Amino acid sequence: MSVGAKRSLGQNFLVSQAIIARILETARFMAAQAQGIVEVGPGRGALTAGLVALGKPYWAVELDDGLAAQTAERFPGVRVTATDARAFDWLSLGRVTGLHPWFLVANLPYNAGTEILHQALFRREILSGALVMLQREVARKFCAREGEEGYGRYAVWADPWWERRMLFAVPPGAFRPQPKVTSAVCAFSQRPEISLSSSAMQAYWEFARLAFRQPRKTLLANLIQGRGPDRAGWAEAADALGLSPNLRPAQVPPDAFVRLFARAGSG
């Protein structure tokens, strides 16, 4: 019996066969080198059959107990964890199975998508990449470039470690029930060469948050106001890197943030 959508969980089930086929073909290509596939929010299984058919170990993370039970019943032998993905231990994928790396596929709820994706992208040691559907405005947060709509702390933070692409938009009509917003599918692949060590991810996140704390102010104003005693260090570093003191954070490319952080912010 089909489980109905729960508004409290932000559920909108993908039903468009064309979109399903497009996501599965992209997942097949991107997950080729992964040893397992983890799906967050399988829902009624629109993508699950195709993902399981790829022949790799599969693990589902589903908050809705009823849908988690349906997934386990429909696909005997797969792992299903009935929990909020925001509390999921990503490292358990490798610890429990001995497999590494895993590839993430997710149709994320609008009310938790930002947090789930952000937490997942911290786990480069276990995830080779991700193919994620989000509200389009959230997808832009992670995938935009400088000067583009949505560019901010999430995009700047992710860029040193992940190649980021927004692949295509998904209209409301592709779901039941239909949401009031447009969605988008975005892809993340680990960069073969990284400009910052993975050990710097948390510190760099705090730096990105600081840089965009008041987007209408200049980058230097945000950094100086947020780090009191380090005022001179930020100004000197920006000058040495040729960054204009009049630039707002949304005008600064990701690689310039990395150089600024490495020069004055990593200590």
CORDAWO-V902912 format. One line per field, one symbol per residue. ss: DSSP state (@ for helix, = for strand, . for the rest). burial: # if it has 9 or more other C-alpha atoms within 8 Angstrom, else .. A space follows every 50 residues. Layout:
# CORDAWO-V902912
ss: ???
burial: ???
This chain:
# CORDAWO-V902912
ss: ......@@@...==..@@@@@@@@@@@@@@.....=====.......@@@ @@....=====...@@@@@@@@@@....===...@@@....@@@@@@... .======.....@@@@@@@@@.....=========@@@@@@@@....... ..@@@@@@@..=========.@@@==......========.......@@@ @@@@@@@@@@@......=@@@@@@@@.@@@@@@@@@@@@@.......=@@ @..@@@@@@@@@@@@..
burial: .........#######..##..##..##..#..###########.###.. ##...########...##.###.....#.######.......##....## #########..##..#.####.##.###########.#########...# ##############.#..##.#.###.##..##########........# #..##.######..#.####.###......#..##.###.....#.#### .###..#####..###.
